[in-house]
Amino acid sequence: DLSAEPGSMDGHGPVSAEHVRLLRPTLLRRVVVDSQTGRPVAVDDKTSRVAATAEAAREQVLAMLRPQVITDRVEPQHDPSARLARLVDLRDVRCAGPGCGSTRNHRDHHEPYPDGPTAAWNLGLLSQRCHAAKHSGWTLVRHPDGSTAWTSPLGRTYTRPSPHRAPPKVARDGQPPPLRPPPVANPPRWVPAAEPTPPVPPEALEDEDEDEDEDEAGSTPEPPAEPPF
């Protein structure tokens, strides 16, 4: 209720702010992002249950909006910990390869381990195909804003923009944006079909035929009219 900016749903994609407010999640996890680029830099280990009332939930979210200094720690092992893996998956969203949108990826060391440490700045998501290309003559450059640049063995460069954007400005004392009024139901565009005419029973048809025969038999023919000349 703090912004009119759209959100994102796993497995679905972008959703409007109105739909985010209607979803009303039951658990929250704080994600710290860069104030200039919106790129995630830290993720809390634990989740917190959402307060019961809308006012309390708003205050709960406001309490999470506090500045924090993040230290990019280095881990000694090759595979990242659960905390670091969660951050890399959330930050990169999908494979960073040119034209690749795979969500089944390797957490690749930009500088190969052990020369390159296991840290957030040295890890990134790459699909199996793009991971193999990185070790087969392609050169990858990662920029601080989350964008990437790939250079092919022929010297051609392909750039990919960052999946994130700067976070919205939040007025801590402002009122939540109003919800859009429900749509007005339009009248149907079709006309209800008329009730079908019930079939005439055969007995009624026979009675009509008999009545016509009787009328023809009992009627006398009219005399021919005299010519006018």
C-alpha atoms as a printed R data frame, in Angstrom:
    type eleno elety resid chain resno       x       y       z
1   ATOM     1    CA   ASP     A     1   0.000   0.000   0.000
2   ATOM     2    CA   LEU     A     2   3.030   2.297  -0.192
3   ATOM     3    CA   SER     A     3   3.343   2.656  -3.945
4   ATOM     4    CA   ALA     A     4   1.479   2.351  -7.239
5   ATOM     5    CA   GLU     A     5   4.420   0.556  -8.879
6   ATOM     6    CA   PRO     A     6   3.766  -2.959 -10.255
7   ATOM     7    CA   GLY     A     7   5.096  -6.077  -8.603
8   ATOM     8    CA   SER     A     8   6.273  -9.458  -9.830
9   ATOM     9    CA   MET     A     9   4.942 -12.956  -9.252
10  ATOM    10    CA   ASP     A    10   7.078 -16.076  -9.614
11  ATOM    11    CA   GLY     A    11   5.974 -18.142 -12.560
12  ATOM    12    CA   HIS     A    12   3.698 -15.395 -13.847
13  ATOM    13    CA   GLY     A    13   5.615 -12.159 -14.357
14  ATOM    14    CA   PRO     A    14   4.691  -8.521 -13.707
15  ATOM    15    CA   VAL     A    15   1.424  -7.815 -11.902
16  ATOM    16    CA   SER     A    16  -0.210  -4.473 -11.191
17  ATOM    17    CA   ALA     A    17  -0.036  -2.799  -7.788
18  ATOM    18    CA   GLU     A    18  -3.775  -3.322  -7.362
19  ATOM    19    CA   HIS     A    19  -3.382  -7.061  -7.818
20  ATOM    20    CA   VAL     A    20  -0.452  -7.092  -5.391
21  ATOM    21    CA   ARG     A    21  -2.647  -5.447  -2.756
22  ATOM    22    CA   LEU     A    22  -5.442  -7.917  -3.445
23  ATOM    23    CA   LEU     A    23  -3.120 -10.914  -3.072
24  ATOM    24    CA   ARG     A    24  -2.236 -10.014   0.515
25  ATOM    25    CA   PRO     A    25   0.704 -12.382   1.167
26  ATOM    26    CA   THR     A    26   0.914 -14.067   4.547
27  ATOM    27    CA   LEU     A    27   4.731 -13.956   4.817
28  ATOM    28    CA   LEU     A    28   7.257 -11.181   4.135
29  ATOM    29    CA   ARG     A    29  10.978 -11.364   3.419
30  ATOM    30    CA   ARG     A    30  12.992  -8.160   3.327
31  ATOM    31    CA   VAL     A    31  15.099  -7.566   0.213
32  ATOM    32    CA   VAL     A    32  17.659  -4.740   0.314
33  ATOM    33    CA   VAL     A    33  18.205  -3.100  -3.088
34  ATOM    34    CA   ASP     A    34  20.516  -0.453  -4.450
35  ATOM    35    CA   SER     A    35  18.799   2.923  -4.254
36  ATOM    36    CA   GLN     A    36  20.031   3.948  -7.719
37  ATOM    37    CA   THR     A    37  19.597   0.784  -9.787
38  ATOM    38    CA   GLY     A    38  17.134  -1.329  -7.799
39  ATOM    39    CA   ARG     A    39  19.484  -4.300  -7.956
40  ATOM    40    CA   PRO     A    40  19.135  -6.593  -4.886
41  ATOM    41    CA   VAL     A    41  22.217  -6.594  -2.671
42  ATOM    42    CA   ALA     A    42  20.970  -8.563   0.368
43  ATOM    43    CA   VAL     A    43  18.094 -10.822   1.379
44  ATOM    44    CA   ASP     A    44  16.970 -11.651   4.900
45  ATOM    45    CA   ASP     A    45  17.346 -15.265   5.972
46  ATOM    46    CA   LYS     A    46  14.027 -15.463   7.799
47  ATOM    47    CA   THR     A    47  10.502 -14.488   6.876
48  ATOM    48    CA   SER     A    48   8.043 -12.665   9.101
49  ATOM    49    CA   ARG     A    49   4.300 -13.242   9.297
50  ATOM    50    CA   VAL     A    50   2.152 -10.385   8.067
51  ATOM    51    CA   ALA     A    51   0.175  -8.522  10.733
52  ATOM    52    CA   ALA     A    52  -3.540  -9.208  11.020
53  ATOM    53    CA   THR     A    53  -4.849  -5.731  10.149
54  ATOM    54    CA   ALA     A    54  -4.070  -3.542   7.141
55  ATOM    55    CA   GLU     A    55  -2.824  -0.682   9.352
56  ATOM    56    CA   ALA     A    56  -0.459  -2.948  11.279
57  ATOM    57    CA   ALA     A    57   0.818  -4.543   8.061
58  ATOM    58    CA   ARG     A    58   1.548  -1.077   6.665
59  ATOM    59    CA   GLU     A    59   3.567  -0.180   9.746
60  ATOM    60    CA   GLN     A    60   5.364  -3.512   9.481
61  ATOM    61    CA   VAL     A    61   6.455  -2.772   5.916
62  ATOM    62    CA   LEU     A    62   7.458   0.776   6.844
63  ATOM    63    CA   ALA     A    63   9.705  -0.618   9.567
64  ATOM    64    CA   MET     A    64  11.577  -2.616   6.921
65  ATOM    65    CA   LEU     A    65  12.338   0.534   4.891
66  ATOM    66    CA   ARG     A    66  15.503   1.511   6.685
67  ATOM    67    CA   PRO     A    67  18.959   2.218   5.264
68  ATOM    68    CA   GLN     A    68  21.534  -0.505   5.741
69  ATOM    69    CA   VAL     A    69  25.213  -0.936   4.950
70  ATOM    70    CA   ILE     A    70  25.845  -4.225   3.146
71  ATOM    71    CA   THR     A    71  29.201  -6.010   3.247
72  ATOM    72    CA   ASP     A    72  29.917  -8.377   0.358
73  ATOM    73    CA   ARG     A    73  31.330 -11.331   2.249
74  ATOM    74    CA   VAL     A    74  33.501 -14.011   0.698
75  ATOM    75    CA   GLU     A    75  32.791 -17.687   1.369
76  ATOM    76    CA   PRO     A    76  35.627 -20.218   1.370
77  ATOM    77    CA   GLN     A    77  33.813 -23.114  -0.365
78  ATOM    78    CA   HIS     A    78  33.001 -23.529  -4.055
79  ATOM    79    CA   ASP     A    79  29.212 -23.858  -3.816
80  ATOM    80    CA   PRO     A    80  27.455 -20.827  -2.326
81  ATOM    81    CA   SER     A    81  25.551 -21.060   0.921
82  ATOM    82    CA   ALA     A    82  21.747 -20.985   0.984
83  ATOM    83    CA   ARG     A    83  21.807 -17.256   1.811
84  ATOM    84    CA   LEU     A    84  24.161 -16.389  -1.055
85  ATOM    85    CA   ALA     A    85  22.366 -18.662  -3.515
86  ATOM    86    CA   ARG     A    86  19.040 -17.025  -2.639
87  ATOM    87    CA   LEU     A    87  20.517 -13.590  -3.314
88  ATOM    88    CA   VAL     A    88  22.044 -14.585  -6.673
89  ATOM    89    CA   ASP     A    89  18.817 -16.227  -7.852
90  ATOM    90    CA   LEU     A    90  16.719 -13.217  -6.867
91  ATOM    91    CA   ARG     A    91  19.157 -10.670  -8.284
92  ATOM    92    CA   ASP     A    92  19.789 -12.226 -11.695
93  ATOM    93    CA   VAL     A    93  16.237 -13.636 -12.221
94  ATOM    94    CA   ARG     A    94  17.285 -15.642 -15.306
95  ATOM    95    CA   CYS     A    95  20.289 -16.475 -17.472
96  ATOM    96    CA   ALA     A    96  22.404 -13.472 -18.421
97  ATOM    97    CA   GLY     A    97  23.211 -14.843 -21.874
98  ATOM    98    CA   PRO     A    98  22.269 -12.867 -25.012
99  ATOM    99    CA   GLY     A    99  18.756 -13.800 -26.034
100 ATOM   100    CA   CYS     A   100  18.516 -16.537 -23.393
101 ATOM   101    CA   GLY     A   101  15.673 -16.511 -20.863
102 ATOM   102    CA   SER     A   102  16.371 -19.826 -19.154
103 ATOM   103    CA   THR     A   103  15.379 -20.173 -15.490
104 ATOM   104    CA   ARG     A   104  17.309 -23.429 -15.009
105 ATOM   105    CA   ASN     A   105  20.846 -22.164 -14.578
106 ATOM   106    CA   HIS     A   106  24.255 -22.688 -13.058
107 ATOM   107    CA   ARG     A   107  25.600 -20.289 -10.444
108 ATOM   108    CA   ASP     A   108  28.734 -19.555 -12.391
109 ATOM   109    CA   HIS     A   109  31.923 -18.010 -10.990
110 ATOM   110    CA   HIS     A   110  32.850 -15.073 -13.216
111 ATOM   111    CA   GLU     A   111  36.509 -15.600 -12.290
112 ATOM   112    CA   PRO     A   112  36.975 -19.366 -12.039
113 ATOM   113    CA   TYR     A   113  37.282 -20.835  -8.564
114 ATOM   114    CA   PRO     A   114  39.636 -20.894  -6.636
115 ATOM   115    CA   ASP     A   115  41.230 -17.842  -8.262
116 ATOM   116    CA   GLY     A   116  37.866 -16.114  -8.062
117 ATOM   117    CA   PRO     A   117  36.109 -16.188  -4.683
118 ATOM   118    CA   THR     A   118  32.621 -17.404  -3.918
119 ATOM   119    CA   ALA     A   119  30.969 -14.001  -3.448
120 ATOM   120    CA   ALA     A   120  27.933 -12.179  -4.787
121 ATOM   121    CA   TRP     A   121  29.993  -9.983  -7.106
122 ATOM   122    CA   ASN     A   122  31.712 -13.039  -8.640
123 ATOM   123    CA   LEU     A   123  28.594 -15.216  -9.130
124 ATOM   124    CA   GLY     A   124  25.925 -15.077 -11.806
125 ATOM   125    CA   LEU     A   125  23.256 -17.223 -13.398
126 ATOM   126    CA   LEU     A   126  24.102 -18.895 -16.713
127 ATOM   127    CA   SER     A   127  22.285 -21.669 -18.519
128 ATOM   128    CA   GLN     A   128  24.201 -24.756 -19.549
129 ATOM   129    CA   ARG     A   129  24.471 -23.472 -23.140
130 ATOM   130    CA   CYS     A   130  25.663 -19.987 -22.158
131 ATOM   131    CA   HIS     A   131  27.991 -21.426 -19.523
132 ATOM   132    CA   ALA     A   132  29.619 -23.559 -22.197
133 ATOM   133    CA   ALA     A   133  29.868 -20.536 -24.526
134 ATOM   134    CA   LYS     A   134  31.663 -18.565 -21.806
135 ATOM   135    CA   HIS     A   135  34.352 -21.246 -21.765
136 ATOM   136    CA   SER     A   136  34.477 -21.535 -25.589
137 ATOM   137    CA   GLY     A   137  35.687 -18.129 -26.717
138 ATOM   138    CA   TRP     A   138  32.872 -15.793 -25.632
139 ATOM   139    CA   THR     A   139  33.772 -13.001 -23.208
140 ATOM   140    CA   LEU     A   140  31.316 -11.858 -20.525
141 ATOM   141    CA   VAL     A   141  31.419  -8.476 -18.773
142 ATOM   142    CA   ARG     A   142  29.002  -7.797 -15.899
143 ATOM   143    CA   HIS     A   143  28.196  -4.176 -15.057
144 ATOM   144    CA   PRO     A   144  27.275  -2.871 -11.578
145 ATOM   145    CA   ASP     A   145  23.695  -2.058 -12.626
146 ATOM   146    CA   GLY     A   146  23.031  -5.689 -13.609
147 ATOM   147    CA   SER     A   147  23.452  -5.318 -17.376
148 ATOM   148    CA   THR     A   148  25.841  -7.577 -19.267
149 ATOM   149    CA   ALA     A   149  27.926  -7.430 -22.440
150 ATOM   150    CA   TRP     A   150  28.985 -10.487 -24.407
151 ATOM   151    CA   THR     A   151  31.705 -10.448 -27.063
152 ATOM   152    CA   SER     A   152  31.724 -13.281 -29.586
153 ATOM   153    CA   PRO     A   153  34.897 -14.932 -30.920
154 ATOM   154    CA   LEU     A   154  34.412 -12.796 -34.066
155 ATOM   155    CA   GLY     A   155  34.563  -9.587 -32.013
156 ATOM   156    CA   ARG     A   156  30.877  -8.712 -32.122
157 ATOM   157    CA   THR     A   157  29.364  -7.386 -28.875
158 ATOM   158    CA   TYR     A   158  25.862  -8.107 -27.586
159 ATOM   159    CA   THR     A   159  24.454  -6.182 -24.641
160 ATOM   160    CA   ARG     A   160  21.616  -7.109 -22.322
161 ATOM   161    CA   PRO     A   161  19.898  -4.557 -20.053
162 ATOM   162    CA   SER     A   162  19.439  -4.991 -16.346
163 ATOM   163    CA   PRO     A   163  16.276  -6.816 -15.211
164 ATOM   164    CA   HIS     A   164  15.803  -4.233 -12.458
165 ATOM   165    CA   ARG     A   165  14.940  -0.562 -12.248
166 ATOM   166    CA   ALA     A   166  15.324   2.097  -9.582
167 ATOM   167    CA   PRO     A   167  12.949   1.649  -6.618
168 ATOM   168    CA   PRO     A   168   9.987   4.034  -6.374
169 ATOM   169    CA   LYS     A   169   9.956   6.990  -4.034
170 ATOM   170    CA   VAL     A   170   7.874   6.145  -0.986
171 ATOM   171    CA   ALA     A   171   6.136   8.766   1.142
172 ATOM   172    CA   ARG     A   172   6.262   7.271   4.608
173 ATOM   173    CA   ASP     A   173   3.473   9.547   5.853
174 ATOM   174    CA   GLY     A   174   1.398   9.482   2.658
175 ATOM   175    CA   GLN     A   175  -1.918   7.781   2.198
176 ATOM   176    CA   PRO     A   176  -2.117   4.534   0.218
177 ATOM   177    CA   PRO     A   177  -3.245   4.962  -3.385
178 ATOM   178    CA   PRO     A   178  -6.966   4.327  -3.912
179 ATOM   179    CA   LEU     A   179  -8.160   1.124  -5.441
180 ATOM   180    CA   ARG     A   180  -9.705   1.268  -8.886
181 ATOM   181    CA   PRO     A   181 -13.527   1.015  -8.728
182 ATOM   182    CA   PRO     A   182 -14.948  -2.308  -9.884
183 ATOM   183    CA   PRO     A   183 -15.876  -2.427 -13.560
184 ATOM   184    CA   VAL     A   184 -19.486  -1.761 -14.524
185 ATOM   185    CA   ALA     A   185 -21.200  -4.800 -15.938
186 ATOM   186    CA   ASN     A   186 -22.132  -4.210 -19.566
187 ATOM   187    CA   PRO     A   187 -25.463  -5.546 -20.850
188 ATOM   188    CA   PRO     A   188 -25.185  -8.706 -22.941
189 ATOM   189    CA   ARG     A   189 -24.721  -8.223 -26.652
190 ATOM   190    CA   TRP     A   190 -26.971 -11.121 -27.596
191 ATOM   191    CA   VAL     A   191 -30.801 -11.325 -27.760
192 ATOM   192    CA   PRO     A   192 -32.437 -14.258 -26.007
193 ATOM   193    CA   ALA     A   193 -33.843 -16.749 -28.489
194 ATOM   194    CA   ALA     A   194 -37.606 -17.023 -28.839
195 ATOM   195    CA   GLU     A   195 -39.298 -20.084 -27.428
196 ATOM   196    CA   PRO     A   196 -39.748 -22.774 -30.085
197 ATOM   197    CA   THR     A   197 -43.274 -23.325 -31.435
198 ATOM   198    CA   PRO     A   198 -44.681 -26.609 -30.136
199 ATOM   199    CA   PRO     A   199 -45.307 -29.205 -32.838
200 ATOM   200    CA   VAL     A   200 -48.887 -29.721 -34.067
201 ATOM   201    CA   PRO     A   201 -50.202 -33.197 -33.230
202 ATOM   202    CA   PRO     A   202 -51.248 -35.372 -36.198
203 ATOM   203    CA   GLU     A   203 -54.860 -35.590 -34.908
204 ATOM   204    CA   ALA     A   204 -55.291 -31.814 -35.260
205 ATOM   205    CA   LEU     A   205 -54.016 -31.957 -38.858
206 ATOM   206    CA   GLU     A   206 -56.515 -34.700 -39.742
207 ATOM   207    CA   ASP     A   207 -59.389 -32.675 -38.190
208 ATOM   208    CA   GLU     A   208 -58.466 -29.648 -40.267
209 ATOM   209    CA   ASP     A   209 -58.404 -31.731 -43.457
210 ATOM   210    CA   GLU     A   210 -61.886 -33.134 -42.718
211 ATOM   211    CA   ASP     A   211 -63.307 -29.645 -42.059
212 ATOM   212    CA   GLU     A   212 -61.937 -28.393 -45.386
213 ATOM   213    CA   ASP     A   213 -63.507 -31.368 -47.231
214 ATOM   214    CA   GLU     A   214 -66.904 -30.697 -45.636
215 ATOM   215    CA   ASP     A   215 -66.778 -27.004 -46.584
216 ATOM   216    CA   GLU     A   216 -65.986 -27.865 -50.208
217 ATOM   217    CA   ALA     A   217 -68.795 -30.458 -50.383
218 ATOM   218    CA   GLY     A   218 -71.524 -28.235 -48.838
219 ATOM   219    CA   SER     A   219 -70.768 -25.102 -50.771
220 ATOM   220    CA   THR     A   220 -72.694 -24.253 -53.956
221 ATOM   221    CA   PRO     A   221 -70.807 -22.876 -56.934
222 ATOM   222    CA   GLU     A   222 -71.451 -19.254 -57.740
223 ATOM   223    CA   PRO     A   223 -72.929 -18.450 -61.203
224 ATOM   224    CA   PRO     A   224 -70.486 -16.985 -63.697
225 ATOM   225    CA   ALA     A   225 -70.509 -13.235 -63.873
226 ATOM   226    CA   GLU     A   226 -72.028 -11.635 -66.974
227 ATOM   227    CA   PRO     A   227 -69.576  -9.981 -69.336
228 ATOM   228    CA   PRO     A   228 -69.626  -6.149 -69.272
229 ATOM   229    CA   PHE     A   229 -70.205  -5.930 -73.015
